[in-house]
Amino acid sequence: MSQRHVEIRRSARRRRTVSARREGDRIVVLLPAGLSSAQEKEWVTRMVAKVEKAGRAPALSDEALLDRARRLSEQFLGGRAQPTSVRWVDNQEHRWGSCTPTTGTIRVSSRLEGMPAEVIDYVVVHELTHLLEANHGPRFWALVGRYPRMDYARGYLDGVSRGAGWQPGEEADDVVNE
């Protein structure tokens, strides 16, 4: 996790304990006010590693992500959505995923890595559905709605988005027309 995603909070009331937790896309490290810079650096490194290890599901390779997409297509879309590739990307700041129906390619934001499996699966199902329905019309949502954890995943992603300070509707359309 880069330093811009770590927030350090010092407290005069905190005497000995050091703790850390996730808040949206940040890790907040709570420290006693009296620590030296060297102690702070050591504790921040240790606590960030601990939080990341505890909260991160094993990362899927692009190949495993494609296999997962094929299983999800079979399970929820009758196998009709056939992606040519599904891969993680680092360049999506306000999207969780995107799809190019003409080529069958799906890109999933690497910001999803470490989120609950149900959330990643929802994004993959959402993008798979764009291979069948390019827009977000009623037929699209009827197909996506076959995924039983859709409401949970959408709520989770909405919470993460709001925690990051995004305004409702700020996420760009996820279909790329080429």
N, C-alpha and C positions, 0 to 999 in steps of 0.2 A: 504494500500500500504506500503510495507516495506521501510525502510530508504534508502536502496540501489537504489531505484527507484525514489528518490527525489534529485534534484540538486538545490542548493542554489546559487544564483548569487547576489552579493552585488555590488552596484554602488554608487560612490561618487556623481554623478550627481542627483541621485534619492534622494529627500529630505523627502517626506512624504508618497508617495504612495507605496503600496504593491500590487503586482499582481502575478498571477500564470497561467500557461497554460500547456497543454500536448505537449510533443515533443516525438513522438514515444511511447515507453513504459515507459517514465519518466514523472514526473511532475516537471516543473521548477518553482521555487519561486523566484521572483525578489524583493529584499529588499534594503532599504537605507543602506549605509555603517555604519551609526552611531548607529544602534540599538544594545542594549545589548544582551548578550547570552539568557537571560530570555525572552526578547521581541522577539528575533528571534525564539525561540522554540514555543512561543505562536502563532506567525504569521504563521509559517510553518504548525503547526497543524491545524489551522483554514483554511488556504488556500488550503491545501491538501484535507481536508474534503469537501470544497466547489467545487473543481475541480472534485473530484470523484463523488460527488452527481450529479453534472450537466452533466457529461459525461457518466454515467452508466445507461444502460437499466436495468430494473428489472431482476434479475438473475432467470433463469429457473431451476426448480428442474430436477433431472434426469428423473422423470416420465413425466414431461412436455416436456422435450427434446425428449423423445421417441415418445410421441404423435405428436410432430412437425415433426419428421422424418417420421412417417407413413403418415402424410398429404402431405409432400413433395414428398414421393415416389408415392403416388396416383396422385398427380398433374403433376409431371414431368417424372415419370418412369412407368406410367400405373399401379402402385401398385405392380409391380413385385419384388421390393427390400423389403424384410421383415426382418428387424433387430430383433434379440432376445433381445438385450439391447442397449441402447445409454446412455452414462454417461459422466459427466465431469471428467477429470483427471488433476492432478497437475504435473505429471512427464514427460511431453513432452516439452523439451526445444527447439527443432528445427523442430517440427511438429505442424500442426494446428489440425490434427486429424489422426486417424489410424483405420484400420478395420481388423478383422480376419474373412474372408469369411467362413471358415469351421465351425465356431460357430455362425456367424451372429452378432458378437459384434462390436460395434463402440464406440470409445473413442474420445472425443472432448476436446482439450486443454482448460483449464480454463483461459488461456491468452485471449481467445476470449470473455469472459464475459465482457459486457459493450461495445463491438464493435457493429456497426450497424447490425440490424436484417438481412439485405441482405447478409452480410459477413458470419454470422453464418449459415444462410440457405445454402449458397454456399458450405461451408465446409461439412455440413451434406449431401447435394446432392452428392458431390464428394465421400464421404465415402459410401453412399448408393449405388452408381454406382459400387463400388468395390464388392458389393455382387453379381453383375451381370457380371462384367468384372474385373478380378483380376489385369490386367496390365494397363498401360497408353497408350494403342494402339489407333488406329483410331476409333474403335467402342466405346471404353470408352469415348473419347472426344466428339463423336457425341451425346452420351447420356447425358453427363454433360452439353453440349451446349444447351440442352433444357431449362436450367435454364436461364431466360432472363437477370439476373444481373451478369452473370458470369464474364464478362470483368471488370465491376466495382469492384467486390469483389476481383478478382485476382490482379488488380492494387492496391487496398487498402492494401491487405496482402503483396504485394511486397514492397510497401512503408514502412510498419511497419517493415518488415524484414530488409530492407536496413537501416532504422533508428536504428535498433538494432545492425547493423554492421555485419550481416550475408552476406556471399558471395553468388552470384547466384549459385543455385544448391546445396547449403549446406544443405537444408532441406532433411531429409532422406526420403526414400520411405515410403509410408503410409500404405502399405499392410503387415500384419504380417501373415506369414505362420506358422501354428502350426500343 
